[in-house]
């Protein structure tokens, strides 16, 4: 059984505030209001939590390694991790030749709204407002076969 929890956080990103008009008469409509510096506005921060739960089942014996001495000592890995012990019980799914894993993964577990696409144009009805939401909750259920 495997469980993974992840947390992602990001501070707000900068964006420009513009007037939406050609104030200085140069033919370009990206003029900033007087006293406003470049990238002076910030979007809201973003965060989300992810979760993955899996269960693996191993089967089939691994083929003998080339050059192994016949009648040598058999080593069985306990719990699929470090160390080994002379022949005996078990071994985890990772010790087998084949492995089937069933999993469920959730991105943005809490379905927290992460807003993007802020408008910095003062004449826009969406000025300083987000126009989109990033990464709604996503649930994935599947299987993997390893050999």
N, C-alpha and C positions, 0 to 999 in steps of 0.2 A: 504494500500500500504506500502510495506517495501523495503528499499534500504540499502544495506550493502556494504561498500568499505573496503578492507583490503590491507595492505602493509606488505610485508615480506622482510627483508634484512639480509644477513649473510656475515660475513667477509670470506676471503679466508682461506682454511684449509691447514695445513702444510703437506708436503710430503718429502720423502728422495731423495737425489741425489746419485746414485751409478755409479760405473765405468762400470759395465757389464762384468767385468773380475775378475779373481782370482789373485789379485795383491800380496797378502801375502802368497799364496800357501797353504791355509788351506782347499781347496776343496769347498769353499762357494763363490758364485759369487755376493755377496751383499756388496762388499767393497766400501767404500766411498772415493772420491778423498781426497788427503791430504789437511788438513785445512778446510774440510767441515764437519759441525756438523750434528747430527741427526735432521731430520725434518726442515732443513734450507730453503727449498723452499716453496712458498705459491701459491695456486691456485688463480684464480681471484675471486672477490666478486660475490655474487649472490643476485638478488632481483626480485620480481614480484608483480603485483597488481591484486587483485581479486575483482569481482563485483557480487552482487546477487540482483535481483529485483523480488519482489513477490507481488501478489494481492490475498487477502483472501475474501471469501464469506461465511458468516455464515447463517445457517437456522435451523429451528426446535427449539422448546422451551425446556429448561432444565426441567426435572421432578422435582416436589416439593421435598424438602429435608425431610428426615424422622424426625418426631418430630416437624415439623413446625406447628405453630398455624394457623388454618383456619381463613381467614378474616384478616390476619395480613397485615402489610404495604408491598407493592411491591417496590423493589429497582431496578432501571435500571441503568446500568453502561453506562456512556457516553464515546464514543471514545475508548472503550476497555481498559481503564486504570483507575488509582486511583480514589477514591471517588465514590460516587453514589448520586442519587437524587431520591426522591419519584416519583412514577409512572408518566410516561410521554413519551417522544419521544425516539425512537431509541435504542441505544446500538450497539456496534461494533460486528464484526465477532467473536471475542473471547467470547462474551456473549451468544452465541447460543450453542445448543447441538451438532451440527455437523458443520464442517468447511471444505471447499474445497479451496485449495491454488494452484495457478498456478504460476510457477517461471521459471526464466532463470538465470543461474549462469555461470560465466566465470572465469576460473583460468588462470593466466598469460595473462591478458587482452591485454597487449602491445606486446605479443609474444617475449619478450626479451630472448635472448640466455643465458642460465646459463650453462656454460661449466663444465664438470667433467671428471674424469679418466685421469688425467695428468700422463705422463710417466716421471720418474726420471732417467731412464737408459741412460747414455751418449752415448752408442753405438746404441741406437734405433733411427730409422729415425723419430720417434715421440717425441724425447727428448724435455721436457718442453712444450709439446703441449697437448691440451685436445683431448680425443678420443671419447667423447660422449657429448650429450646435454641433460640436465635435464628438464622435465616438459614443453613441448611445450604447446601452447594455447589449452585449453579444454573448450568446450561449452556444457552445460547440460540444457535441457529444460524438465520440468516435471510437475506433479501434485501430491499433497498430499491430503489425506482424513483423517481428524481427528475426533474422536468420544469419 
